[in-house]
Amino acid sequence: MFGFRCRPSALLLFLFIPSLWASLIDPGGQWFEGGSSSLSRRELATRSVAQDYPLRILCLGASITFGFHSSSGNGFRYALRGKLVEQGNDVNMIGSLKGGNMSNNHVEGWTGFRISQVAQKAELSLPSMPNLVLLLAGTNDMKQNFEVSTAHLRLGQLIDRIFHVVPSTNIIVGTLPPDSNATAEANILIFNTNVEKMIYNRTMQGQKVSLVDFHSDWFSLADLGADGTHPTDMGYLKMSKVWYTGILAASGNISAPVEVKGINDYKAGNDSSAAGTAMDVVCQTTNGQTMSTAQKLQCSSSSRIPLVNICLVLGIIIINIYIS
């Protein structure tokens, strides 16, 4: 028609453009880049979580778990909960503490606490019988150079205690993120290696425990704030992505939560302050509070997806011109 010939290279280029735009613009693409999971982006976007059981989640650890130095105080919990709710799950974050401006902001994260101290505080929340525990502890042991060679054994004792109280729960353990202090970082590398071996052995024994990696090549010192230990907002967002992929990978092992008097997981997942569409829930914070830049990126997909579709249509039109 126009005297053009179809060039395979041009065809491939325009077939690739929509995916490229989706990766660069759509926070869904931003969500699924990087991390330690081998799950594909399509699997991440479509797989249901835990057979649609309510998720009664205990985030257990120290200051990083609490969200220390994040601009909202939510740390990784805000984006993680939002993504799970967006996928259709009722999510109830439990813990004796409250942190951040998100609505469901319960957590068991204790600033400055070593593993053994975190284990003591875990007793406050274990009676609530979480069916999913996100465990990240050990940074303070490493920074204080406290019995580094046996720290993974203390973590193992905490894992045993959790299973003793809640036999049906699923535990996802995180390796420790990088640290700018050379001594702490050297200790972290030792600890992470020991934890990886421990979790592997426990998995082979049939325990419902798995590992996610916060010390992969995807994480660097650029993801840390001024103190060189706690993540920036974007660092916390990365962590939420890795936790999410870990939850998807463990999805088949997550059981329905045990009924506990006074706990309503459905109310926590769909209360009036988080009403509306799935994306509205992702963007929900306590009234009057502001969102960080990272949160705004996470909450903007509904307005940007159409641009991806436009690029797709334009690509198809141009391909047809080349073929004609």
C-alpha positions as CSV (number, residue, x, y, z in Angstrom):
1,M,0.0,0.0,0.0
2,F,2.7,2.5,1.0
3,G,5.5,0.6,-0.7
4,F,7.0,-0.5,2.7
5,R,8.2,-4.0,3.3
6,C,7.8,-5.8,6.6
7,R,11.1,-6.0,8.4
8,P,11.3,-8.7,11.1
9,S,13.5,-6.4,13.2
10,A,10.9,-3.6,13.1
11,L,8.1,-6.1,13.9
12,L,10.0,-7.3,17.0
13,L,10.7,-3.7,18.0
14,F,7.1,-2.7,18.1
15,L,6.0,-5.9,19.7
16,F,8.4,-5.1,22.5
17,I,7.5,-1.5,23.0
18,P,4.2,-2.1,25.0
19,S,6.1,-4.4,27.4
20,L,8.8,-1.8,27.7
21,W,6.3,0.9,28.6
22,A,4.5,-1.3,31.0
23,S,7.8,-2.0,32.8
24,L,8.8,1.7,32.9
25,I,5.4,3.3,33.6
26,D,3.0,0.9,35.3
27,P,3.8,0.5,39.0
28,G,2.6,-3.1,38.4
29,G,5.7,-3.5,36.3
30,Q,7.7,-1.6,38.9
31,W,6.3,-4.0,41.5
32,F,7.5,-7.1,39.8
33,E,11.0,-6.1,38.8
34,G,14.0,-7.6,40.6
35,G,13.9,-9.5,43.9
36,S,14.8,-13.0,44.7
37,S,11.8,-14.9,43.3
38,S,11.8,-16.9,40.1
39,L,8.1,-16.3,39.6
40,S,7.3,-14.7,36.3
41,R,5.5,-11.3,36.1
42,R,2.4,-13.0,34.7
43,E,2.3,-15.5,37.6
44,L,2.7,-12.6,40.1
45,A,-0.1,-10.7,38.5
46,T,-2.6,-13.6,38.4
47,R,-1.9,-16.1,41.2
48,S,-4.3,-16.2,44.1
49,V,-2.8,-16.1,47.6
50,A,-3.4,-18.9,50.1
51,Q,-6.5,-20.2,48.4
52,D,-8.2,-16.9,49.4
53,Y,-7.9,-17.6,53.1
54,P,-7.7,-14.5,55.3
55,L,-4.1,-13.6,56.0
56,R,-3.5,-13.0,59.7
57,I,0.1,-11.7,59.4
58,L,2.6,-11.2,62.2
59,C,5.5,-9.0,61.0
60,L,8.1,-9.9,63.7
61,G,11.5,-8.3,64.1
62,A,13.3,-5.1,65.2
63,S,13.4,-1.6,63.8
64,I,13.4,-2.5,60.1
65,T,10.2,-4.5,60.6
66,F,8.7,-1.5,62.4
67,G,9.5,0.8,59.5
68,F,12.0,3.0,61.3
69,H,13.1,6.0,59.3
70,S,10.5,5.5,56.6
71,S,8.7,8.8,55.9
72,S,5.3,7.4,56.7
73,G,6.4,5.0,59.5
74,N,4.9,2.1,57.6
75,G,8.1,0.6,56.2
76,F,7.4,-2.3,53.9
77,R,4.0,-3.1,55.5
78,Y,1.9,-0.5,53.7
79,A,2.6,-1.6,50.1
80,L,2.7,-5.3,51.0
81,R,-0.7,-5.2,52.6
82,G,-2.1,-3.1,49.8
83,K,-0.9,-5.6,47.1
84,L,-2.4,-8.5,49.0
85,V,-5.7,-6.8,49.4
86,E,-5.7,-5.8,45.7
87,Q,-5.4,-9.5,44.9
88,G,-8.5,-10.2,46.8
89,N,-7.3,-11.3,50.2
90,D,-8.6,-10.1,53.6
91,V,-5.4,-9.1,55.5
92,N,-5.2,-8.6,59.2
93,M,-1.8,-7.3,60.4
94,I,-1.4,-8.2,64.1
95,G,1.0,-7.2,66.8
96,S,1.2,-5.4,70.2
97,L,2.6,-2.2,68.6
98,K,1.2,0.3,66.2
99,G,3.4,2.0,63.7
100,G,2.9,4.2,60.7
101,N,-0.1,6.1,59.2
102,M,-1.7,3.0,57.6
103,S,-5.1,1.9,59.0
104,N,-4.2,-1.7,59.9
105,N,-0.8,-0.8,61.4
106,H,-0.2,-3.4,64.1
107,V,3.3,-4.9,64.1
108,E,5.8,-6.6,66.4
109,G,8.9,-4.7,65.6
110,W,11.2,-3.5,68.4
111,T,13.9,-1.0,67.8
112,G,17.3,-2.0,68.9
113,F,16.3,-5.5,69.9
114,R,18.5,-8.6,69.4
115,I,17.0,-12.0,68.4
116,S,16.6,-13.2,71.9
117,Q,14.8,-10.0,72.9
118,V,12.5,-10.2,69.8
119,A,11.7,-13.8,70.8
120,Q,10.5,-12.5,74.2
121,K,8.2,-9.9,72.5
122,A,6.9,-12.5,70.1
123,E,5.0,-14.0,73.1
124,L,2.7,-10.9,73.0
125,S,1.3,-11.8,69.6
126,L,1.6,-15.6,69.2
127,P,-1.7,-16.1,71.2
128,S,-3.4,-14.3,68.3
129,M,-2.4,-17.4,66.2
130,P,-1.1,-15.8,63.0
131,N,-1.3,-18.1,59.9
132,L,1.6,-16.2,58.4
133,V,4.7,-14.9,60.1
134,L,7.2,-12.6,58.4
135,L,10.4,-12.9,60.4
136,L,13.3,-10.5,60.0
137,A,15.7,-10.4,63.0
138,G,19.4,-10.3,63.7
139,T,20.6,-6.9,62.5
140,N,21.2,-5.7,66.0
141,D,23.1,-8.8,66.9
142,M,25.4,-8.2,63.9
143,K,25.8,-4.5,64.6
144,Q,26.6,-5.2,68.3
145,N,28.9,-8.0,67.3
146,F,27.0,-10.2,69.7
147,E,27.7,-14.0,69.4
148,V,27.6,-13.9,65.7
149,S,28.5,-17.5,65.0
150,T,25.5,-18.8,67.0
151,A,23.0,-16.1,66.0
152,H,21.3,-18.4,63.5
153,L,20.7,-20.9,66.3
154,R,18.9,-18.3,68.3
155,L,16.8,-17.6,65.3
156,G,16.1,-21.3,65.0
157,Q,14.9,-21.4,68.6
158,L,12.5,-18.6,67.9
159,I,11.2,-20.5,64.8
160,D,10.7,-23.5,67.0
161,R,8.8,-21.5,69.5
162,I,6.5,-20.1,66.9
163,F,5.7,-23.5,65.6
164,H,5.1,-24.8,69.1
165,V,2.5,-22.2,69.8
166,V,1.0,-22.1,66.2
167,P,1.7,-25.5,64.6
168,S,-0.3,-24.7,61.5
169,T,1.4,-21.4,60.7
170,N,3.7,-20.6,57.8
171,I,7.0,-18.7,58.5
172,I,8.9,-16.7,55.9
173,V,12.3,-15.7,57.1
174,G,14.3,-12.8,55.5
175,T,18.0,-12.6,55.2
176,L,19.4,-9.4,56.6
177,P,19.8,-6.4,54.3
178,P,23.2,-4.8,53.6
179,D,24.8,-2.4,56.1
180,S,27.2,0.4,55.5
181,N,29.4,-0.5,58.5
182,A,32.1,-2.9,57.4
183,T,32.1,-4.9,60.6
184,A,28.4,-5.2,60.7
185,E,28.3,-6.2,57.0
186,A,30.9,-8.9,57.5
187,N,28.8,-10.3,60.3
188,I,25.7,-10.1,58.2
189,L,27.3,-12.2,55.5
190,I,28.2,-14.9,58.0
191,F,24.7,-14.8,59.5
192,N,22.9,-14.9,56.2
193,T,24.9,-17.9,55.0
194,N,24.1,-19.8,58.2
195,V,20.4,-18.9,58.0
196,E,20.2,-20.1,54.4
197,K,21.6,-23.5,55.4
198,M,19.3,-23.7,58.4
199,I,16.2,-22.9,56.5
200,Y,17.1,-25.3,53.7
201,N,17.5,-28.1,56.3
202,R,14.2,-27.3,57.9
203,T,12.4,-27.2,54.6
204,M,13.8,-30.7,53.8
205,Q,12.4,-31.9,57.1
206,G,9.0,-30.7,56.0
207,Q,8.6,-27.6,58.1
208,K,6.5,-24.8,56.6
209,V,9.3,-22.3,56.6
210,S,10.9,-20.6,53.6
211,L,13.5,-17.8,52.9
212,V,13.4,-14.5,51.0
213,D,16.6,-12.7,50.2
214,F,17.1,-9.0,51.1
215,H,20.8,-9.2,50.4
216,S,20.7,-10.1,46.7
217,D,22.2,-8.0,44.0
218,W,18.9,-6.1,43.8
219,F,19.7,-4.5,47.1
220,S,22.6,-2.1,47.7
221,L,23.8,0.7,50.0
222,A,21.8,3.1,47.8
223,D,18.7,1.6,49.3
224,L,19.8,2.7,52.8
225,G,19.1,6.0,54.5
226,A,21.6,8.3,56.1
227,D,22.3,6.0,59.1
228,G,23.5,3.2,56.7
229,T,21.3,0.6,58.2
230,H,17.6,1.4,57.7
231,P,16.1,1.5,54.2
232,T,14.9,4.5,52.4
233,D,11.3,4.6,51.3
234,M,12.2,3.0,48.0
235,G,14.3,0.4,49.8
236,Y,11.3,-0.5,51.9
237,L,9.2,-0.7,48.7
238,K,11.7,-3.2,47.4
239,M,11.4,-5.2,50.6
240,S,7.6,-5.3,50.2
241,K,8.0,-6.7,46.7
242,V,10.3,-9.5,47.9
243,W,8.0,-10.4,50.8
244,Y,5.1,-10.5,48.4
245,T,6.9,-12.9,46.0
246,G,7.8,-15.0,49.0
247,I,4.2,-15.2,50.1
248,L,3.1,-16.2,46.6
249,A,5.7,-19.0,46.6
250,A,4.5,-20.3,50.0
251,S,0.9,-19.8,49.1
252,G,0.0,-23.5,48.9
253,N,1.3,-24.0,52.4
254,I,-0.7,-21.3,54.1
255,S,-3.6,-22.6,56.1
256,A,-6.8,-20.9,57.2
257,P,-6.2,-18.9,60.4
258,V,-7.3,-20.6,63.7
259,E,-10.4,-19.0,65.1
260,V,-9.5,-16.8,68.1
261,K,-12.1,-15.0,70.2
262,G,-12.1,-11.3,69.6
263,I,-10.2,-11.4,66.2
264,N,-12.1,-10.6,63.0
265,D,-9.8,-11.0,60.0
266,Y,-12.6,-10.0,57.6
267,K,-13.2,-6.7,59.4
268,A,-9.5,-5.9,59.3
269,G,-9.4,-6.5,55.6
270,N,-12.5,-4.6,54.7
271,D,-13.2,-2.0,57.3
272,S,-14.8,1.4,56.6
273,S,-11.5,3.3,56.5
274,A,-10.3,1.0,53.7
275,A,-13.6,0.9,51.7
276,G,-13.7,1.2,47.9
277,T,-12.0,-0.5,45.0
278,A,-9.0,-2.7,45.4
279,M,-6.7,0.2,44.2
280,D,-8.4,2.5,46.7
281,V,-7.4,0.1,49.4
282,V,-3.8,0.1,48.2
283,C,-3.8,3.9,48.5
284,Q,-5.6,4.1,51.9
285,T,-3.8,5.8,54.9
286,T,-5.2,7.2,58.1
287,N,-7.3,10.3,57.4
288,G,-5.3,13.5,57.2
289,Q,-1.9,11.7,56.6
290,T,0.2,12.2,53.6
291,M,1.8,9.6,51.4
292,S,5.5,9.3,50.6
293,T,6.9,9.4,47.1
294,A,7.2,5.6,47.1
295,Q,3.6,5.2,48.2
296,K,2.4,7.6,45.4
297,L,4.2,5.5,42.9
298,Q,2.6,2.4,44.2
299,C,-0.9,4.0,44.1
300,S,-0.8,5.5,40.6
301,S,-1.3,2.4,38.4
302,S,-5.0,3.0,37.7
303,S,-4.3,6.3,36.0
304,R,-1.3,5.1,34.0
305,I,-2.3,1.7,32.6
306,P,-4.3,3.3,29.7
307,L,-1.1,4.8,28.4
308,V,0.3,1.3,28.1
309,N,-2.8,0.3,26.1
310,I,-2.3,3.3,23.8
311,C,1.2,2.3,23.1
312,L,0.0,-1.2,22.3
313,V,-2.6,0.1,19.8
314,L,0.0,2.4,18.1
315,G,2.4,-0.5,17.8
316,I,-0.2,-2.7,16.1
317,I,-1.1,0.2,13.7
318,I,2.5,0.7,12.7
319,I,3.0,-3.0,12.3
320,N,0.0,-3.1,9.9
321,I,1.5,-0.2,7.9
322,Y,4.8,-2.1,7.5
323,I,3.1,-5.3,6.5
324,S,0.9,-3.4,3.9
